[in-house]
Amino acid sequence: MKKTYHLCLSAGEEVMFRDLEDYNRGFNCFALALYKTGSTGLVETIMSTHTHQMVQTEYPDDFMHCYRLSYAKYFNCKYQREGKLGEKNHFALDVVGYNHMIAAMSYTLRNALHHGVAPIPYAYPHSSVNAIFRAEMGKPPHENLLHPRYYHRYLGKAAVCPPGYKMSSSGVFLRETVLDIPQVESLFSTPRAFNYYMTRKSSEEWLSEQKKDNVALPPFTLESVESGVGMHSVDKMLRYESGRADYRRITDIELCTEIDRRVREKLGRASIYHLSDREKITLAEELYNEYAVDPAKLKRCLVL
């Protein structure tokens, strides 16, 4: 019987998704892993160094193995990298009870806010947050769809996907055709209630609501959901949640895209993984002087 899990795959301080193609391929690999393992996806968010998913499955380990293996093969081939991508073990939490479901889904969809990447959840594109109550929330129409004969360009020639999956012309599956959005909308009840949970601050109220489920599980909190990642302190994430972040600063995807361009065009190398530490440090000094980039961001984007 399927159970509901919150799953997290983290690469520690290494960037797993360096450009838009990587983010799109990451979701496509996630979608195909759902299909291959007979699992149901509810909500997800892809960050540069980790992913969060709410999945209903009988085999969480098989699902995560399928997902991470397919994406690692793509990533290693693209960047001429070797070895396992991500930490040795994924992080999993059981989800039981209505209020636990709401809390876990909300934290998953608000992840970009808590990491200071977006001022509100809806501003972050690499998440299913904008697929929920899409019409009711006034979201713009999708771009043109890609004909299925061209899907292999963004999946690999051996990939098999169900006919229900639809892909945009940019090469990523539409989240509405992959995830069980009707179930998610039913749990949140109304667009207004959904918007409330997306903008609500973390507080003791979240904890008291989850106690009503009367299940033998600890409540979902920022600390428990992010314990598989460990990038920021809870205090820092709460400051970001309150809007105290500089959203004008260069993002991981923007920095990685610029780094990879310079590696190819200026240094003539296939990828960042072909540079010596000395070359990476020289590049770090250049970027720091140009963009005043946070040293921790430079370190992870340069794989130092």
Backbone as CSV, one residue per row, in Angstrom:
resi,resn,N_x,N_y,N_z,CA_x,CA_y,CA_z,C_x,C_y,C_z
1,MET,0.841,-1.190,0.000,0.000,0.000,0.000,0.884,1.250,0.000
2,LYS,0.479,2.241,-0.770,1.260,3.468,-0.847,1.157,4.256,0.457
3,LYS,2.276,4.834,0.844,2.328,5.761,1.961,2.864,7.092,1.449
4,THR,2.649,8.127,2.225,3.103,9.456,1.826,4.409,9.794,2.523
5,TYR,5.356,10.304,1.740,6.672,10.638,2.278,7.090,12.036,1.827
6,HIS,7.809,12.681,2.707,8.568,13.869,2.301,9.997,13.382,2.074
7,LEU,10.509,13.578,0.862,11.824,13.070,0.482,12.735,14.233,0.107
8,CYS,13.978,14.117,0.490,14.942,15.168,0.200,16.240,14.537,-0.281
9,LEU,16.743,15.027,-1.404,18.051,14.620,-1.914,18.953,15.836,-1.877
10,SER,20.066,15.726,-1.179,20.965,16.860,-1.021,22.357,16.508,-1.523
11,ALA,23.042,17.512,-2.080,24.425,17.334,-2.516,25.381,18.050,-1.569
12,GLY,24.878,18.397,-0.381,25.731,19.100,0.554,26.051,20.487,0.025
13,GLU,27.328,20.757,-0.189,27.750,22.068,-0.686,28.100,22.052,-2.173
14,GLU,27.696,21.001,-2.883,27.928,20.951,-4.325,26.641,21.292,-5.053
15,VAL,26.737,22.107,-6.088,25.553,22.467,-6.866,25.172,21.300,-7.772
16,MET,23.920,20.864,-7.682,23.419,19.756,-8.503,22.754,20.241,-9.785
17,PHE,22.257,21.480,-9.756,21.527,22.036,-10.894,22.175,23.378,-11.231
18,ARG,22.937,23.401,-12.334,23.775,24.559,-12.628,23.117,25.549,-13.603
19,ASP,22.245,25.080,-14.455,21.600,25.980,-15.408,20.161,25.538,-15.635
20,LEU,19.436,26.286,-16.464,18.017,26.006,-16.685,17.805,24.601,-17.238
21,GLU,18.681,24.155,-18.121,18.564,22.809,-18.666,18.616,21.763,-17.559
22,ASP,19.472,21.983,-16.567,19.594,21.041,-15.459,18.311,20.996,-14.625
23,TYR,17.744,22.166,-14.328,16.505,22.205,-13.554,15.386,21.481,-14.299
24,ASN,15.285,21.717,-15.606,14.259,21.051,-16.400,14.480,19.553,-16.440
25,ARG,15.728,19.142,-16.642,16.031,17.708,-16.700,15.794,17.057,-15.336
26,GLY,16.079,17.811,-14.274,15.831,17.276,-12.939,14.369,16.948,-12.725
27,PHE,13.483,17.852,-13.154,12.061,17.553,-12.997,11.638,16.415,-13.920
28,ASN,12.164,16.366,-15.125,11.821,15.280,-16.041,12.238,13.926,-15.476
29,CYS,13.419,13.861,-14.866,13.874,12.606,-14.246,12.970,12.231,-13.079
30,PHE,12.556,13.223,-12.317,11.613,13.001,-11.219,10.295,12.438,-11.754
31,ALA,9.802,13.032,-12.845,8.532,12.593,-13.431,8.608,11.151,-13.925
32,LEU,9.703,10.805,-14.591,9.852,9.443,-15.112,10.040,8.434,-13.984
33,ALA,10.690,8.854,-12.898,10.854,7.955,-11.747,9.497,7.652,-11.110
34,LEU,8.604,8.637,-11.086,7.244,8.394,-10.593,6.567,7.315,-11.427
35,TYR,6.671,7.459,-12.741,6.021,6.518,-13.658,6.619,5.115,-13.532
36,LYS,7.940,5.031,-13.495,8.612,3.731,-13.455,8.314,2.963,-12.173
37,THR,8.106,3.669,-11.069,7.901,2.999,-9.783,6.434,2.983,-9.355
38,GLY,5.541,3.451,-10.231,4.121,3.460,-9.896,3.801,4.388,-8.745
39,SER,4.569,5.443,-8.592,4.390,6.384,-7.491,3.552,7.584,-7.924
40,THR,3.066,8.322,-6.956,2.267,9.522,-7.210,2.982,10.726,-6.623
41,GLY,3.196,11.750,-7.438,3.821,12.974,-6.961,2.768,13.980,-6.538
42,LEU,3.012,14.668,-5.443,2.085,15.689,-4.965,2.654,17.092,-5.210
43,VAL,3.728,17.428,-4.532,4.371,18.735,-4.719,5.873,18.544,-4.684
44,GLU,6.613,19.519,-5.219,8.075,19.431,-5.221,8.674,20.804,-5.440
45,THR,9.923,20.922,-5.042,10.728,22.107,-5.314,12.162,21.659,-5.568
46,ILE,12.767,22.214,-6.609,14.153,21.913,-6.936,14.994,23.148,-6.636
47,MET,15.940,22.998,-5.720,16.891,24.065,-5.406,18.234,23.706,-6.038
48,SER,19.194,24.625,-5.988,20.470,24.375,-6.665,21.237,23.213,-6.056
49,THR,21.131,23.026,-4.740,21.924,21.994,-4.061,21.096,20.827,-3.537
50,HIS,19.769,20.905,-3.651,18.944,19.838,-3.093,17.533,19.887,-3.669
51,THR,16.784,18.847,-3.391,15.392,18.781,-3.849,14.494,18.368,-2.688
52,HIS,13.248,18.808,-2.744,12.217,18.373,-1.793,11.049,17.834,-2.601
53,GLN,10.525,16.679,-2.202,9.366,16.108,-2.881,8.398,15.513,-1.870
54,MET,7.113,15.616,-2.172,6.092,14.868,-1.450,5.593,13.807,-2.416
55,VAL,5.794,12.549,-2.035,5.502,11.435,-2.935,4.716,10.362,-2.196
56,GLN,3.735,9.794,-2.885,3.006,8.633,-2.361,3.496,7.399,-3.110
57,THR,4.073,6.462,-2.383,4.703,5.318,-3.029,4.784,4.134,-2.086
58,GLU,4.879,2.956,-2.662,5.139,1.752,-1.865,6.630,1.558,-1.641
59,TYR,7.428,2.156,-2.517,8.860,1.874,-2.510,9.672,3.172,-2.572
60,PRO,9.755,3.905,-1.454,10.473,5.187,-1.483,11.940,5.055,-1.868
61,ASP,12.589,3.987,-1.418,14.009,3.809,-1.753,14.185,3.551,-3.242
62,ASP,13.302,2.726,-3.815,13.376,2.452,-5.253,13.115,3.718,-6.064
63,PHE,12.130,4.494,-5.625,11.829,5.739,-6.328,13.042,6.667,-6.316
64,MET,13.642,6.873,-5.156,14.765,7.796,-5.055,15.981,7.268,-5.810
65,HIS,16.185,5.968,-5.804,17.301,5.388,-6.562,17.114,5.640,-8.053
66,CYS,15.908,5.424,-8.530,15.603,5.632,-9.954,15.790,7.102,-10.328
67,TYR,15.302,7.973,-9.483,15.387,9.412,-9.741,16.830,9.899,-9.758
68,ARG,17.569,9.595,-8.710,18.921,10.142,-8.605,19.872,9.502,-9.601
69,LEU,19.669,8.230,-9.927,20.551,7.557,-10.879,20.396,8.155,-12.269
70,SER,19.160,8.364,-12.699,18.947,8.903,-14.043,19.477,10.322,-14.150
71,TYR,19.276,11.116,-13.097,19.772,12.489,-13.168,21.300,12.526,-13.074
72,ALA,21.885,11.689,-12.245,23.347,11.661,-12.107,24.014,11.269,-13.419
73,LYS,23.406,10.337,-14.151,23.967,9.942,-15.459,23.980,11.127,-16.417
74,TYR,22.872,11.853,-16.441,22.799,13.054,-17.288,23.842,14.084,-16.855
75,PHE,23.906,14.377,-15.561,24.798,15.418,-15.040,26.265,15.051,-15.286
76,ASN,26.622,13.809,-15.009,28.009,13.385,-15.198,28.419,13.415,-16.660
77,CYS,27.495,13.067,-17.541,27.785,13.105,-18.972,27.948,14.548,-19.447
78,LYS,27.054,15.418,-19.029,27.086,16.811,-19.472,28.353,17.527,-19.007
79,TYR,28.730,17.302,-17.745,29.862,18.031,-17.175,31.145,17.205,-17.104
80,GLN,31.102,16.028,-17.737,32.273,15.139,-17.752,32.807,14.941,-16.331
81,ARG,31.891,14.565,-15.497,32.155,14.342,-14.072,32.023,12.862,-13.780
82,GLU,32.651,12.379,-12.717,32.554,10.976,-12.343,32.073,10.851,-10.899
83,GLY,31.452,9.721,-10.612,31.072,9.427,-9.234,29.623,9.723,-8.911
84,LYS,29.248,9.382,-7.673,27.882,9.586,-7.192,27.608,11.072,-7.064
85,LEU,26.402,11.468,-7.404,25.973,12.852,-7.255,25.028,12.929,-6.062
86,GLY,25.364,13.766,-5.131,24.535,13.874,-3.936,25.106,13.052,-2.793
87,GLU,24.568,13.290,-1.613,25.031,12.572,-0.439,24.664,11.094,-0.534
88,LYS,25.320,10.293,0.283,25.179,8.841,0.182,23.730,8.398,0.319
89,ASN,23.008,8.964,1.290,21.632,8.550,1.553,20.682,9.738,1.416
90,HIS,19.505,9.469,0.893,18.494,10.504,0.853,17.830,10.615,2.218
91,PHE,17.093,11.668,2.420,16.433,11.945,3.692,14.939,11.741,3.507
92,ALA,14.284,11.036,4.437,12.857,10.730,4.285,12.118,10.924,5.597
93,LEU,10.910,11.472,5.500,10.017,11.609,6.642,8.653,11.061,6.266
94,ASP,8.068,10.230,7.114,6.703,9.760,6.899,5.736,10.921,7.131
95,VAL,4.662,10.938,6.357,3.633,11.969,6.514,2.303,11.269,6.755
96,VAL,1.719,11.475,7.933,0.447,10.855,8.291,-0.430,11.916,8.952
97,GLY,-1.639,12.072,8.453,-2.554,13.037,9.062,-2.711,14.282,8.212
98,TYR,-3.923,14.836,8.231,-4.254,15.978,7.383,-3.358,17.179,7.665
99,ASN,-3.230,17.573,8.918,-2.450,18.766,9.244,-0.964,18.560,8.995
100,HIS,-0.485,17.328,9.172,0.901,17.022,8.814,1.096,17.167,7.305
101,MET,0.102,16.731,6.524,0.173,16.856,5.058,0.249,18.323,4.651
102,ILE,-0.625,19.136,5.227,-0.651,20.551,4.883,0.678,21.214,5.242
103,ALA,1.192,20.909,6.413,2.455,21.514,6.850,3.602,21.079,5.950
104,ALA,3.680,19.775,5.656,4.781,19.258,4.837,4.724,19.816,3.420
105,MET,3.534,19.883,2.839,3.401,20.439,1.493,3.749,21.928,1.485
106,SER,3.309,22.642,2.511,3.579,24.079,2.578,5.067,24.355,2.695
107,TYR,5.755,23.614,3.562,7.196,23.822,3.708,7.935,23.473,2.418
108,THR,7.476,22.440,1.740,8.099,22.057,0.471,7.955,23.172,-0.565
109,LEU,6.759,23.717,-0.684,6.485,24.745,-1.701,7.088,26.104,-1.344
110,ARG,7.373,26.320,-0.062,7.926,27.596,0.393,9.452,27.541,0.526
111,ASN,10.073,26.504,0.005,11.499,26.298,0.225,12.368,27.426,-0.315
112,ALA,12.016,27.937,-1.482,12.809,29.023,-2.063,12.750,30.275,-1.195
113,LEU,11.610,30.518,-0.565,11.463,31.631,0.360,12.386,31.457,1.554
114,HIS,12.425,30.259,2.096,13.231,30.006,3.290,14.729,30.025,3.013
115,HIS,15.112,29.858,1.760,16.533,29.937,1.414,16.912,31.303,0.841
116,GLY,15.984,32.250,0.906,16.288,33.604,0.476,16.473,33.759,-1.013
117,VAL,15.890,32.851,-1.799,16.026,32.892,-3.256,14.877,33.651,-3.911
118,ALA,13.723,33.669,-3.251,12.545,34.340,-3.811,11.804,35.066,-2.690
119,PRO,11.227,36.239,-2.972,10.512,36.996,-1.933,9.178,36.373,-1.550
120,ILE,8.545,35.654,-2.481,7.321,34.900,-2.223,7.437,33.579,-2.991
121,PRO,6.768,32.527,-2.558,6.893,31.240,-3.242,6.573,31.284,-4.727
122,TYR,5.563,32.079,-5.122,5.128,32.118,-6.515,6.183,32.693,-7.457
123,ALA,7.172,33.374,-6.916,8.202,33.992,-7.752,9.293,33.002,-8.145
124,TYR,9.237,31.797,-7.589,10.268,30.806,-7.889,9.757,29.833,-8.948
125,PRO,10.441,29.704,-10.088,9.902,28.909,-11.203,10.110,27.408,-11.093
126,HIS,11.063,26.952,-10.271,11.421,25.539,-10.266,10.710,24.795,-9.135
127,SER,9.405,24.925,-9.138,8.557,24.365,-8.093,7.165,24.167,-8.668
128,SER,6.386,23.327,-8.019,5.016,23.094,-8.485,4.025,24.081,-7.893
129,VAL,4.501,25.101,-7.176,3.601,26.032,-6.505,2.670,26.731,-7.485
130,ASN,3.139,27.035,-8.698,2.300,27.736,-9.668,1.416,26.803,-10.487
131,ALA,1.461,25.511,-10.185,0.580,24.554,-10.859,-0.692,24.307,-10.052
132,ILE,-0.749,24.835,-8.847,-1.876,24.601,-7.933,-2.854,25.766,-8.025
133,PHE,-4.133,25.450,-8.257,-5.162,26.476,-8.485,-4.676,27.460,-9.558
134,ARG,-4.143,26.932,-10.616,-3.515,27.772,-11.641,-4.482,28.808,-12.223
135,ALA,-5.620,28.346,-12.675,-6.579,29.262,-13.291,-7.133,30.242,-12.259
136,GLU,-7.473,29.715,-11.075,-8.071,30.558,-10.045,-7.106,31.631,-9.530
137,MET,-5.810,31.339,-9.595,-4.797,32.292,-9.131,-4.369,33.258,-10.233
138,GLY,-4.980,33.140,-11.418,-4.709,34.072,-12.506,-3.355,33.883,-13.155
139,LYS,-2.853,32.634,-13.182,-1.553,32.373,-13.795,-1.660,32.463,-15.318
140,PRO,-0.622,32.926,-15.983,-0.654,33.036,-17.454,-0.708,31.663,-18.104
141,PRO,-1.179,31.571,-19.338,-1.256,30.283,-20.028,0.130,29.718,-20.296
142,HIS,0.184,28.405,-20.478,1.456,27.744,-20.766,1.948,28.127,-22.160
143,GLU,3.255,27.986,-22.342,3.817,28.145,-23.676,3.379,26.971,-24.543
144,ASN,3.717,27.006,-25.803,3.305,25.961,-26.728,3.840,24.604,-26.293
145,LEU,3.070,23.564,-26.632,3.482,22.206,-26.296,4.403,21.637,-27.372
146,LEU,5.258,20.731,-26.947,6.174,20.056,-27.855,5.526,18.759,-28.329
147,HIS,5.728,18.399,-29.584,5.189,17.138,-30.078,5.956,15.979,-29.436
148,PRO,5.263,14.909,-29.041,5.927,13.782,-28.374,7.112,13.197,-29.136
149,ARG,7.141,13.334,-30.454,8.259,12.758,-31.202,9.592,13.430,-30.845
150,TYR,9.522,14.610,-30.224,10.748,15.335,-29.877,11.112,15.226,-28.393
151,TYR,10.325,14.482,-27.620,10.593,14.380,-26.190,11.986,13.825,-25.904
152,HIS,12.453,12.913,-26.768,13.732,12.248,-26.493,14.896,13.234,-26.416
153,ARG,14.730,14.392,-27.027,15.795,15.396,-26.976,16.056,15.857,-25.542
154,TYR,15.045,15.767,-24.698,15.140,16.258,-23.326,15.048,15.138,-22.297
155,LEU,15.000,13.894,-22.780,14.872,12.753,-21.871,15.925,11.679,-22.112
156,GLY,16.482,11.646,-23.304,17.327,10.523,-23.700,16.524,9.575,-24.576
157,LYS,17.197,8.905,-25.476,16.503,8.055,-26.456,15.793,6.862,-25.825
158,ALA,16.297,6.362,-24.692,15.726,5.150,-24.103,14.556,5.435,-23.170
159,ALA,14.255,6.683,-22.928,13.212,7.035,-21.962,11.828,6.635,-22.460
160,VAL,11.019,6.127,-21.546,9.629,5.767,-21.844,8.741,6.539,-20.879
161,CYS,7.776,7.273,-21.417,6.893,8.045,-20.544,5.445,7.800,-20.950
162,PRO,4.522,7.961,-20.013,3.110,7.717,-20.317,2.561,8.786,-21.247
163,PRO,1.533,8.458,-22.017,0.960,9.430,-22.957,0.338,10.639,-22.274
164,GLY,0.031,10.520,-20.991,-0.590,11.636,-20.279,0.364,12.770,-19.978
165,TYR,1.670,12.504,-20.001,2.648,13.555,-19.743,2.728,14.481,-20.959
166,LYS,2.660,15.783,-20.724,2.792,16.770,-21.786,4.026,17.622,-21.521
167,MET,4.743,17.967,-22.573,5.989,18.719,-22.434,5.879,20.075,-23.129
168,SER,6.412,21.103,-22.488,6.422,22.433,-23.085,7.521,22.512,-24.133
169,SER,7.474,23.557,-24.931,8.476,23.722,-25.982,9.869,23.978,-25.426
170,SER,9.963,24.323,-24.134,11.270,24.516,-23.512,11.875,23.212,-23.013
171,GLY,11.139,22.095,-23.141,11.706,20.792,-22.830,11.496,20.296,-21.419
172,VAL,10.468,20.744,-20.740,10.159,20.257,-19.389,8.697,19.831,-19.344
173,PHE,8.421,18.712,-18.662,7.043,18.255,-18.529,6.213,19.303,-17.778
174,LEU,4.965,19.469,-18.193,4.055,20.327,-17.451,3.743,19.649,-16.120
175,ARG,3.924,20.360,-15.049,3.728,19.768,-13.723,2.291,19.292,-13.519
176,GLU,1.323,19.994,-14.129,-0.068,19.583,-13.990,-0.340,18.216,-14.591
177,THR,0.476,17.787,-15.564,0.250,16.489,-16.200,1.024,15.370,-15.508
178,VAL,1.889,15.726,-14.589,2.719,14.737,-13.888,2.239,14.512,-12.462
179,LEU,1.920,15.588,-11.769,1.560,15.527,-10.356,0.055,15.386,-10.159
180,ASP,-0.325,14.873,-8.986,-1.746,14.741,-8.662,-2.232,16.067,-8.081
181,ILE,-2.343,17.058,-8.952,-2.752,18.397,-8.529,-4.177,18.401,-7.952
182,PRO,-5.126,17.631,-8.523,-6.471,17.608,-7.918,-6.457,17.190,-6.449
183,GLN,-5.617,16.205,-6.090,-5.538,15.792,-4.687,-4.988,16.928,-3.818
184,VAL,-3.968,17.610,-4.322,-3.370,18.720,-3.570,-4.394,19.833,-3.372
185,GLU,-5.115,20.181,-4.431,-6.119,21.242,-4.330,-7.243,20.856,-3.374
186,SER,-7.594,19.570,-3.368,-8.630,19.099,-2.452,-8.187,19.253,-0.994
187,LEU,-6.906,18.999,-0.732,-6.394,19.121,0.629,-6.359,20.575,1.094
188,PHE,-5.995,21.486,0.192,-5.960,22.903,0.557,-7.353,23.546,0.506
189,SER,-8.288,22.892,-0.134,-9.707,23.276,-0.201,-10.006,24.412,-1.166
190,THR,-9.407,25.586,-0.975,-9.736,26.739,-1.809,-8.467,27.516,-2.170
191,PRO,-8.510,28.290,-3.256,-7.354,29.130,-3.597,-6.981,30.095,-2.473
192,ARG,-7.980,30.634,-1.800,-7.725,31.568,-0.709,-6.982,30.884,0.441
193,ALA,-7.428,29.667,0.773,-6.753,28.922,1.843,-5.326,28.561,1.432
194,PHE,-5.155,28.178,0.177,-3.815,27.853,-0.327,-2.898,29.068,-0.225
195,ASN,-3.383,30.219,-0.662,-2.582,31.438,-0.602,-2.231,31.789,0.846
196,TYR,-3.158,31.528,1.752,-2.912,31.780,3.179,-1.726,30.955,3.668
197,TYR,-1.699,29.675,3.323,-0.599,28.819,3.777,0.723,29.175,3.101
198,MET,0.662,29.689,1.878,1.897,30.055,1.185,2.510,31.335,1.753
199,THR,1.687,32.173,2.389,2.190,33.450,2.903,2.242,33.493,4.430
200,ARG,1.797,32.460,5.057,1.742,32.410,6.520,3.141,32.218,7.106
201,LYS,3.433,32.913,8.186,4.735,32.772,8.827,4.777,31.538,9.722
202,SER,5.976,31.020,9.931,6.159,29.903,10.848,5.832,30.373,12.266
203,SER,5.095,29.537,12.997,4.704,29.917,14.351,4.281,28.674,15.120
204,GLU,3.977,28.872,16.395,3.505,27.771,17.232,2.173,27.217,16.723
205,GLU,1.427,28.018,15.979,0.132,27.579,15.468,0.278,26.367,14.560
206,TRP,1.360,26.320,13.771,1.604,25.149,12.924,1.718,23.894,13.791
207,LEU,2.389,24.030,14.917,2.608,22.873,15.789,1.307,22.428,16.443
208,SER,0.530,23.369,16.938,-0.714,23.009,17.612,-1.702,22.363,16.655
209,GLU,-1.725,22.819,15.419,-2.622,22.213,14.431,-2.242,20.762,14.172
210,GLN,-0.958,20.477,14.075,-0.523,19.112,13.786,-0.806,18.148,14.943
211,LYS,-0.880,18.674,16.152,-1.222,17.829,17.308,-2.635,17.274,17.189
212,LYS,-3.489,17.978,16.444,-4.875,17.535,16.268,-4.960,16.222,15.496
213,ASP,-3.916,15.900,14.728,-3.931,14.646,13.964,-3.839,13.425,14.866
214,ASN,-3.314,13.624,16.068,-3.206,12.539,17.050,-2.471,11.319,16.479
215,VAL,-1.310,11.597,15.881,-0.476,10.527,15.342,0.856,10.532,16.072
216,ALA,1.510,9.381,16.063,2.774,9.240,16.786,3.949,9.708,15.940
217,LEU,3.832,10.935,15.440,4.903,11.521,14.632,5.181,12.932,15.130
218,PRO,6.419,13.351,15.101,6.723,14.735,15.479,6.172,15.690,14.438
219,PRO,5.936,16.931,14.798,5.399,17.898,13.833,6.429,18.258,12.773
220,PHE,5.935,18.681,11.614,6.818,19.187,10.570,7.174,20.632,10.906
221,THR,8.454,20.898,10.951,8.955,22.239,11.215,10.065,22.538,10.217
222,LEU,10.491,23.783,10.162,11.625,24.128,9.313,12.836,23.280,9.666
223,GLU,13.049,23.092,10.953,14.219,22.340,11.407,14.163,20.892,10.949
224,SER,12.988,20.252,11.056,12.889,18.840,10.668,12.956,18.670,9.157
225,VAL,12.297,19.549,8.403,12.277,19.438,6.947,13.658,19.706,6.359
226,GLU,14.388,20.653,6.958,15.697,21.030,6.426,16.852,20.253,7.050
227,SER,16.568,19.335,7.953,17.647,18.600,8.611,18.417,17.720,7.639
228,GLY,17.821,17.437,6.479,18.532,16.658,5.475,19.390,17.505,4.554
229,VAL,19.387,18.827,4.775,20.116,19.745,3.890,21.241,20.450,4.636
230,GLY,20.861,21.217,5.665,21.864,21.862,6.501,22.582,23.042,5.887
231,MET,21.966,23.748,4.933,22.630,24.898,4.316,22.566,26.142,5.189
232,HIS,21.399,26.416,5.764,21.215,27.620,6.553,20.707,27.254,7.942
233,SER,20.944,28.127,8.894,20.379,27.952,10.223,18.896,28.282,10.166
234,VAL,18.133,27.745,11.126,16.703,28.027,11.177,16.468,29.517,11.371
235,ASP,17.283,30.158,12.208,17.125,31.599,12.438,17.279,32.378,11.131
236,LYS,18.233,31.985,10.321,18.448,32.676,9.055,17.273,32.441,8.110
237,MET,16.757,31.233,8.083,15.615,30.945,7.219,14.376,31.715,7.661
238,LEU,14.212,31.903,8.973,13.084,32.695,9.465,13.235,34.164,9.091
239,ARG,14.469,34.655,9.059,14.690,36.033,8.613,14.330,36.165,7.133
240,TYR,14.718,35.168,6.347,14.361,35.178,4.929,12.848,35.119,4.756
241,GLU,12.194,34.320,5.592,10.742,34.190,5.524,10.059,35.537,5.762
242,SER,10.680,36.382,6.561,10.132,37.709,6.856,10.488,38.733,5.795
243,GLY,11.181,38.286,4.729,11.502,39.187,3.630,12.829,39.889,3.768
244,ARG,13.620,39.500,4.771,14.901,40.169,4.986,16.011,39.463,4.214
245,ALA,15.944,39.573,2.899,16.963,39.012,2.015,17.154,39.968,0.845
246,ASP,18.356,39.979,0.315,18.645,40.845,-0.834,18.408,40.049,-2.108
247,TYR,17.234,40.229,-2.706,16.870,39.449,-3.884,17.509,39.984,-5.167
248,ARG,18.279,41.064,-5.036,18.994,41.605,-6.195,20.340,40.913,-6.395
249,ARG,20.796,40.179,-5.383,22.098,39.539,-5.498,22.055,38.402,-6.508
250,ILE,23.186,38.068,-7.053,23.257,37.025,-8.073,22.875,35.677,-7.471
251,THR,22.072,34.916,-8.193,21.616,33.615,-7.720,22.601,32.524,-8.105
252,ASP,22.409,31.344,-7.540,23.272,30.207,-7.880,23.204,29.896,-9.370
253,ILE,21.992,29.878,-9.920,21.857,29.520,-11.339,22.513,30.574,-12.225
254,GLU,22.398,31.846,-11.865,23.036,32.904,-12.644,24.558,32.824,-12.529
255,LEU,25.046,32.566,-11.320,26.486,32.486,-11.113,27.068,31.260,-11.813
256,CYS,26.402,30.109,-11.674,26.898,28.891,-12.324,26.896,29.035,-13.846
257,THR,25.854,29.665,-14.377,25.792,29.873,-15.825,26.955,30.742,-16.291
258,GLU,27.271,31.784,-15.538,28.389,32.665,-15.883,29.730,31.932,-15.729
259,ILE,29.870,31.164,-14.669,31.100,30.386,-14.461,31.316,29.416,-15.617
260,ASP,30.274,28.677,-15.965,30.406,27.669,-17.018,30.695,28.318,-18.369
261,ARG,30.144,29.507,-18.606,30.454,30.225,-19.848,31.936,30.591,-19.899
262,ARG,32.457,31.094,-18.805,33.868,31.485,-18.774,34.783,30.275,-18.881
263,VAL,34.386,29.189,-18.255,35.196,27.966,-18.321,35.325,27.494,-19.764
264,ARG,34.218,27.547,-20.505,34.234,27.093,-21.891,34.918,28.100,-22.814
265,GLU,34.509,29.374,-22.705,34.950,30.376,-23.682,36.321,30.965,-23.377
266,LYS,36.651,31.177,-22.115,37.927,31.795,-21.766,39.031,30.782,-21.475
267,LEU,38.647,29.708,-20.804,39.646,28.722,-20.400,39.693,27.516,-21.326
268,GLY,38.695,27.380,-22.199,38.702,26.296,-23.176,38.556,24.912,-22.580
269,ARG,37.872,24.815,-21.441,37.669,23.513,-20.793,36.214,23.075,-20.949
270,ALA,36.011,21.776,-20.826,34.673,21.225,-21.012,33.733,21.594,-19.864
271,SER,34.251,21.693,-18.647,33.397,22.018,-17.505,34.245,22.434,-16.319
272,ILE,33.573,22.887,-15.283,34.236,23.310,-14.052,35.023,22.160,-13.423
273,TYR,34.601,20.940,-13.698,35.252,19.764,-13.101,36.611,19.472,-13.739
274,HIS,36.969,20.221,-14.771,38.258,20.036,-15.428,39.294,21.061,-14.971
275,LEU,38.907,21.952,-14.064,39.831,22.967,-13.581,40.567,22.497,-12.328
276,SER,41.767,22.991,-12.164,42.518,22.734,-10.939,41.999,23.674,-9.847
277,ASP,42.319,23.380,-8.589,41.902,24.257,-7.502,42.473,25.657,-7.688
278,ARG,43.721,25.746,-8.188,44.348,27.050,-8.397,43.557,27.865,-9.427
279,GLU,43.119,27.206,-10.500,42.337,27.895,-11.533,40.981,28.327,-10.982
280,LYS,40.389,27.495,-10.140,39.098,27.847,-9.540,39.234,29.044,-8.608
281,ILE,40.311,29.087,-7.846,40.528,30.194,-6.921,40.734,31.503,-7.687
282,THR,41.475,31.430,-8.791,41.675,32.620,-9.629,40.334,33.122,-10.168
283,LEU,39.501,32.184,-10.620,38.174,32.542,-11.125,37.308,33.112,-10.006
284,ALA,37.448,32.552,-8.817,36.688,33.046,-7.664,37.052,34.490,-7.350
285,GLU,38.325,34.811,-7.432,38.775,36.180,-7.160,38.192,37.159,-8.184
286,GLU,38.163,36.742,-9.444,37.594,37.592,-10.488,36.110,37.860,-10.229
287,LEU,35.382,36.796,-9.924,33.940,36.923,-9.725,33.613,37.710,-8.463
288,TYR,34.417,37.525,-7.437,34.188,38.268,-6.189,34.359,39.763,-6.418
289,ASN,35.375,40.121,-7.176,35.627,41.535,-7.461,34.533,42.144,-8.332
290,GLU,33.963,41.342,-9.221,32.924,41.847,-10.127,31.547,41.911,-9.479
291,TYR,31.210,40.878,-8.707,29.845,40.757,-8.204,29.724,40.830,-6.681
292,ALA,30.849,40.890,-5.970,30.835,40.851,-4.504,30.034,39.645,-4.006
293,VAL,30.324,38.495,-4.578,29.571,37.275,-4.285,29.937,36.745,-2.910
294,ASP,28.934,36.242,-2.214,29.157,35.589,-0.927,30.143,34.433,-1.109
295,PRO,31.196,34.350,-0.286,32.212,33.292,-0.440,31.633,31.876,-0.429
296,ALA,30.600,31.647,0.384,29.993,30.316,0.433,29.338,29.968,-0.904
297,LYS,28.721,30.959,-1.541,28.105,30.738,-2.855,29.180,30.452,-3.898
298,LEU,30.263,31.207,-3.875,31.376,30.967,-4.791,31.930,29.563,-4.612
299,LYS,32.072,29.150,-3.364,32.663,27.840,-3.070,31.817,26.705,-3.655
300,ARG,30.513,26.775,-3.468,29.689,25.662,-3.955,29.545,25.700,-5.481
301,CYS,29.465,26.905,-6.066,29.302,26.994,-7.515,30.587,26.635,-8.261
302,LEU,31.737,26.808,-7.601,33.026,26.454,-8.201,33.502,25.062,-7.775
303,VAL,32.684,24.377,-6.959,33.006,23.017,-6.479,34.392,23.031,-5.806
304,LEU,34.561,23.962,-4.896,35.822,24.071,-4.157,35.722,23.353,-2.811
